[in-house]
Amino acid sequence: MDELAINPWLALGLIILCLLLSAFFSSAETAMSAASKARMLALESGGDSRAGIVSRLLDTRERLIGAMLVGNNIVNTGVAAFATSLFVSVLGAEGVIYATAVMSVLLIVFSEVLPKTVAISRPEWMALIYARPVSLVVALFGPVLIAVEAVVRGVLRLFGMRINENQNVLTGAEELRGTVDLMHKEGSFE
């Protein structure tokens, strides 16, 4: 094995951790986006401090979704790198192909579709569970989000595009809200 290759057991542990974190970010984004603000206000009035946290997060929805997207992208990049390292150390150069195939399936099923399905089926319950950890992640990624927005605005300016300083560049918030409204209208969730 190459001296620069990562320990296979460490790589496997990091892959599992990244898949779990990816599932967290995916389900948290979905639960928070689909949670009823009115329900959270009612729960907060009833004394549930987690509902207050969710309400505050929903007041800054763009920052919330941006933090979830940044976190998810970081761990998905990490899981791809760790899996590639592991597969290449075991299978040689062809390991790249196998890592791509295996990780695509694992990410789609276990870190995207499954967690989002659970979250959309019980959004308020999941939002309450995620309230404190998501609040911490949003606070942690706050400076990163500001930097990302500044870079994006700068690149857009190079191409002659100006984005209103008050307009968030990290999310398609209106599209997401429309999707949630459509799902509610179709009866996909209450």
C-alpha angles and dihedrals in degrees: 000000000000116000089232094053118106120247105269093227091049090048091050091049091049091048091054092046092050092048090052092047090048089052089050093052093045096048094041092053091049095044094047093045093050098040115114113246089204092053091049091051090050092050091046090052087052090057103263104144091192089061088056090054091049090049091052091048090050089052087063096037095154092054090046094052092042091054091049091050093048092048092047093049092049094052093041090053089048094049091051092051095046093046092049091050091049096046093045092050090051102034105022124231092338087064088085090068093047093045090053093049097044096043093047091057094043093047095046096046105033104025102035119018100032098046093042091049091053092046096049092049092058107014100161094047092048092044090055091050091049097041100102100037092046091048089054092049092049090051091046095049095041094100091043090053092051090051093047091050091049092051092047092049090049093051091047090051089055087062094046096258120133120197119198109256089233093051115095114231099191101071143039087224095166092051091049092048090049091051092050091047091049092050090050091049092049091050096247089135139358 
